[in-house]
Every structure is written in structure tokens, then in C-alpha cells.
Amino acid sequence: ILDASRPWLVYWILHSLELLGEELSREDKINITNFLARCQDSEGGFAGGPGQLAHLAPTYAAVNSLVIIGTDDALSLIDRRKLATWLDKLRCPDGAFTMHIDGEIDIRGVYCALSVARLTNIYSSSLFAKTEEWLLRCQTYEGGFGGVPGMEAHGGYTFCGLAALIIMGKESLCNTENLLLWAVNKQMRLEGGFQGRTNKLVDGCYSFWQGGIFPLIHSILSNSPSEHAPEESWLFNSQALQEYILLCCQDHRGGLLDKPGKSRDFYHTCYTLRKP
């Protein structure tokens, strides 16, 4: 089932090791770079596995993985010219991006496109024309962002939407007050962890997708002449979140999980480690 997510597996493992301060061997770096080279499409972008269709999600994972590896071979592997051409093919007239040629549209695509464009220095205002307008249409009455305009606010989509606006330098355009109100109400009083949507259960991975929103909002408020952010704490209960992760999300064999009763996996290990 994860055959189309192999660059994601690479990224989750690499980033987890990076967060833990573990260094890769030279041989591992070479082997991983060689594998990701096989995932790069001849027309630009990366696929979920060798011989598969280029897709924005594994492109994001592959580019981030190569940046973490950081060797000359890893960084030079990315065909930036073809990547820019491919991204332009995914761009929609209203500023959104499809996830692949003739694929679905949602806010993940915009975030992934913006992230890899900035990381590889191929960002241009023409490539992302009207993108901020489309992103703003995704902010809901609740304050968070949905996957597309008119969709329910969701933690992962909200992180993608806010981060995308920040990458573009357009964060002041969104309703920060409503966003903050929505985000603080996603931390559950009993568990201490975050839920992804209204009336949903707590999930360890939202320690990042929801918790990661707060440093971004903190930065926006800190840079605003009319707003103020606390200097010695985040705008959520970080101790309660730590208690949830340490008491409820650790597997005694190693690794981290969604919630008690769930299995450990690389995804939850990565994003639970990434808590702010």
C-alpha cells in the first residue's frame, strides 16, 4: 500500500534521524541519493517510486530528503529546469496546483509546489500568480483552512495554507485572529494533544500539524507593530502536549504512534517528534 509513497518513507526516516541528531554514513547517503534519482521523472518532479507518475507530494518528500542529505551529489541531482517546467504544467489559472498532470486539486499541492520552488530557487511571481488569492479562499468561517474553498477546516490543510502564505510573504492577508482562535481550540483539555478537526479524536501527528501553526502565528504577531506575542512561551499549553506524547504516544519497543491502541509507524514517529 506504500509502494507509491517510497520517497515519503525516506523523508520520514531521514527527518526523524535528523531531529534525533543522528548522522548518516557516507554509504547510506549515496544509496539514498541513488534511489531518489530513480524516482525522478524525465520530464521533471519525482514519483512515488521508480517508473511511477511524477506527483507533488513525493516531490516535496524527495527534495526535502536530498536537502537533508546535503551532499553535492544529492543537491545536484535535482533537475531544476525541468522541475520548473513541470510545476508550470500543474499550475491552474486561478492560482491552485494539481497534484500531478490532470490530477486532483487541494491546498497540499500549493504548499508542496511553493516549498520545493523556494528550496531549489526556482520561485517566480509568474509561476505563483493568483496563488495567494486561492489560498485565502480556503480559509473557513472557523478560522482554519480547508483543502479547497468551501471545505471544512483541517489541521494539516491549515498548516499548509498558512505556511504557503508565509513562503510567499503574504501572511498578513489571512485572518490571523480567527486562525489563532480556531487553533487554540483544537488542543484538547483532557488529553493535552491536538485534534485535527472539530469533534475528532486527538492524534499524535497533530502535535506538528496543529502545534506547528503556533510558531508561525507567533512570528506573524512578533513582526506586527500592533500585535504582541508572549516572549517566553507559545500560545498553547506545551506542557500538556508533552505529557500526552510522553505518556500516550510512545511504543515501548521504540517509535511513536497516533494514540494508545494504535501501531507505531514512521509517519507518526516523524511528526510527533516534530512538535514545537
Number of C-alpha atoms within 10 A of each C-alpha: 4 10 11 16 16 20 28 23 21 21 24 21 17 22 22 21 15 15 12 10 9 11 12 13 9 10 9 12 19 15 12 18 21 14 16 26 17 15 24 26 22 13 13 20 29 30 27 26 22 18 13 15 17 24 24 28 22 27 27 24 25 30 25 21 25 25 15 16 23 13 15 10 14 21 17 11 16 20 16 17 12 15 24 21 15 20 24 15 15 24 23 16 11 13 18 26 30 22 25 21 16 9 11 10 18 19 27 24 24 27 26 21 29 26 21 24 22 13 13 18 11 16 17 13 9 10 21 23 16 15 23 24 16 19 27 19 14 25 27 21 14 15 21 27 30 25 22 20 17 13 12 18 25 23 28 23 25 27 23 25 28 25 21 24 22 18 15 18 11 15 20 12 13 19 15 17 12 15 23 18 13 20 27 17 14 24 24 16 11 8 16 21 28 28 25 24 20 14 8 10 14 21 20 28 30 25 31 22 25 26 29 19 24 21 13 16 23 20 13 17 18 15 12 12 7 7 10 13 16 10 8 6 10 15 17 17 16 18 10 17 22 18 14 22 25 12 12 18 26 21 18 8 7 10 19 27 26 25 21 14 10 11 14 20 16 18 20 24 24 24 22 27 21 18 19 17
